[in-house]
Amino acid sequence: MERGNHTVTEFILLGFSTDPVMQMVLFVLFLGVYSLTLLGNTTLIILICNDSRLHTPMYFFIGNLSFLDLWYSSVYTPKILVTCISEDKSISFAGCLSQFFFSAGLAYSECYLLAAMAYDRYAAISNPLLYAQAMSRKLCLSLVMYSYTGGFVNAIILTSNTFTLDFCGDNVIDDFFCDVPPLIKLACDVRESYQSVLYFLLASNVITPTLLILASYLFIIAAILRIRSTQGRLKAFSTCSSHLISVTLYYGSILYIYSRPSSSYSLERDKMVSTFYTVLFPMLNPMIYSLRNKDVKEALRKLFKLAPSNI
């Protein structure tokens, strides 16, 4: 990749601050968040694998979401931690490309997986007696496989188009990871065809799953309204509340970053939003899906052989 008369072999990640004291504070914060992310998601996966009561389609998807969040967070956070405490802020061209590819693939996969989870909630509420048959193991595995396949196929498209841009400006990335907005800022000229690719990927990986989720919840609302008792309605809706929170937080930040024209990107503002869905969101997911979940709490009590009053 040529820039001027020489080849770009690395990029410089500015991160959040150049102040040494602030960098150390950020290191401690990110280390704490990453530790909680690893602990929370790993614990949730262990609980789902070990407790037979959690061997249901819903928890199968939650377990896969936790695995995806573990991987997703590990794409960014270790490099952020190194950048905070090291004077060397560089990332190789190949390292930037790899980080970009895996971050895009995992982000797109999570979009599809959240859509699959919405369909799972519809199947559970619309016809609970046939839920196990409707969401067979084969179907659940297929939905997860399609989520990853769709995510990484589209990541190949995005990565190949992004890293064939001509980077003729500075090689300094005003962000903490390699992402579309800061890389576009370094490009000499963003072709109209590239902008079309971005809109296509936004439509296929974000807008389409969003519409599927909205459709699922319209059917869910219709099914809930057919339930006669108020208690039954509240119980049915409570099974969707965690997923609704997760979808709102994740899709909201994704749409905010990538649904605008490249000319309107604001790196400082986008950097803060990116931090949420790349670093904080993987930490929050285990809390969202377990804090109000009696089955998970009981499985945790059983795992550590605690009395019910201790949780």
N, C-alpha and C positions, 0 to 999 in steps of 0.2 A: 504494500500500500504506500504509494509515493505521496510525499508532502513537500512541495517545492522541488528541490533537487535531491532530496534524500528520502529514505524509507522510514516510515513510522514503525518503530519496533516496540514502543510502550506508550502508555498513557499515565498521567499523573492524577491521582484522586485527591481532590482538595478536602473532602470530608465535610465536617461541620464547623470546625474552628482551627485556627493556627496557633491559638494561645495554649501554651503547655499545660497550665493549670486546668483549663476547660477540657482539654483533651484527656487528662487523667480522670476528671469527673465523668466524662462521657464513657471512658473505658470501663469504669466501675458500673455505671448504669447499664451499658450494653452487656457486660459480663453477667450482671444480675438477671437481666431479661432473658439472655440466652440460656442461663442455667435453669431458670424457671420453665422455659420452653422445652428443654430436654427432659426435665423431671416430669412436667405435666403430661406431655404427649407420650413419653415412654411408659409412665404409670398407667395411663388410659389404655394403651395397647396391651399391656400385660393383663390388666383387669378383664378386658374383652376376650383375650385368648384363654384365660384361666377359669373364668366363671361361666358355667353352662347356661345360666339365666340370661347372659348377654350374647348368646349365640343366636341372634336374630338379625334379619336384614338391616334394620336400623343401625344396630351397633356394628355390623360389618362395615357399613359405609362410614360411620364415625371413626372406626379404627383405621380405615384407609385414609381418611382426612387427617388423622393424627400423624400417620406415617408420612404423608405428603408434606405436612407442616414441618416435621422434623427435617426433612430433606430440603425444603424450601428455605427455612431459616439458616441452615448450614451452608447454603450457597453464598449468603451475604455476611453473616455475623463474624465468622473467624477473620475474614479480610478486614472488616471494620475495626475489630479489636487490634489487629496488627497495625493498621493505619494510625490508630490513636496513640500508640506507644512507640512507634518507630519513626525515625527521621526519613526513612525511605517510603515515600507515598506512591511509588510507581506500581503499575500492574502491566505485565507484558501484553502485547497485542493478542497472542494466543490465549492468555489468561482472561483478558477482557472478553474475547469472543466466547470462550467456554462459559464464563459467568453469565453472559448475556443469553446464551442458548438455553442453559438450564433454568435460569430465572423465568424466561418466556415460556418454556415448556411446562414448568410446574405451575405457573400462574394460569395458563390456559387450561391445564388439566383440572385445576381446582374449580374453575368456572363450570366445566362440564360435570364434575363430581357433585357440586352443589345443586345442579339441575337434576341429576339422578336422584339425589336425596329428596328433592321436592316431589318427584314422582313416587318415591317410596312412601312419603307421608300421605300422599293422595291414596295410594293403594291400601294403606293401613286404616285410614279413616272412612273411605267410601264403602269398603266391604271387609270389615275386620275378620269375619269368619273364614274368608278365602285368602287372607293376607299371605299366609305361608306358601300357598300354592301360586298366587299371583307373582310374588317376589321369590321365585325359586333360586336355589344356589347358582344354577347355570346363568340365569338372567342377571343376578347380582355381579357375578364374575365378569360377565360380558360388558355390563355398564361401566365397571371400573376399568376394564381393558380398553374399551372405546374412549374413555375419558383420557387415559394416558396416551393412546395412539393419536387421537385428535389433537391433543395438546402439543405433542412433540413434532408431529408433522407440520403443524402451523408454525412452530418455533423454528424449524428448518427454513421455511419460507421467509420469515422475518429476519433471521440471522443472516442468511445469504444475501438478502437485499440491502440490509443495513451495512454490512462490512464490505460491500463493493462500492459504497459511496466514496467520493474523493475527499479525504481529510486534508485540506490545504491550510487550515488555520492552526491555532495552537493545539498542542496535544494534552492540554490541561482540562480534565473533566470536573466541572463544578458540581460534584455529587459524591456520594460515598460508594457508589457501584456503577457499573456500566449499564446504562439504560437509554431508551430511545431519545428523550428530550435533550440530555446533554450531548449525546453523540451527533444529533442533528445540528446542534449549535456549532460543532466543529467542522461540519461538512461545507465544502465550497459552494455547492449548489444542490439543493434537494429537488430532484426531478419530480415532475408531476406524477409520473408512474409510481414512484416510491410512496407518495402521499396516497395514491389509489390503493396500494398494497396495504397501507396502514388502516384505511377505512374498511377494506375487505376483511382484514383480520379482526378488526373491532366488531364488525357485523357478525362474523362467523363464530367468534370465540367469546364475545361478551353480550352483544345484543340478542343473538339467537337463544343462548341459554337463559338470558333474562326473560325473554318472551315465554319460554317453556316453563320457567318458574312461576311467572304470573298466571299462565294458563292453569298450571297445577293448583295454584292457590284459589283460583276462581272456582274450580271443581271442589276443592276442599271446603270452601265457604258454603257452597251449595249443599255439600254432604252434611256439614255441621248444622245448617239450618233445618235439616230434616230430622235431627235428633230432638226428641220431644222435651226431655228434662234439661233444666238449666245446668245442673251438675254434670250431666253427660256432655253438654256443649263445651263447658269450661275444661273438662278433662281432655276432650278431643283437641281443643285449641292449644292446651298446655304442651301437648306432644310436638307442636309445630313452633312454639315460641323460640326455642333455642336456634332452630334452623333459620327462622325469620331474622333474628338478631345477627347471626353470622352472615347471611346473604346481604343484609342492608349495609353492614360495615364494610364488607369486602368489595361488593359491586359498586358501592358509593365511591370509594377511594379510587378504584380502577377506572370508572367512568370519568371521574374528575380529571385524572391525569391524561388519559389517552383519547378522549372524545373531542378534544379541541384541535383546531388547526395548529401545525407546528410553529407558525408565526406568533402564536399567543402564549407559548410556553414561558413560564416564570420559574427559573431554576430554584430560587430560594424557597418559594412557596411550594413548588412541586416536591422539593427535597423533604419537607416536613410530612407531606401526605404520603410520600413513598416510604418513609420510615414506619408509618403506621401499618401499611399492608404487608411490608416485607419483614419487619422485625417484631412489632407489637402484636399483630393479628395472630401469628402462630402461637404466641404465648397465651392469648385470650381464649382461643378455641376450646382447650380442655376445660377451662373454667365455665365457659358458656354452656357446654354440653354435660357438665357434671354437678355444678353447684346445687341445682334444683332437681337433680335426678336421683330418685330414691334407689333405683336399681344399682347405679354406680356407687352410691354411698354404702349400700349394703355389701357390694362386692369388695369395696375398699376395707370395710370393717372385717370381712371374712379373711381378706388377704393378710391383714396385720393382727388378726385375732383380737380385735378391740370390742369392748362392750358397746352396745348401741348408743349409749349416752355420750360416748367419747367423740362422736362425729356430728 
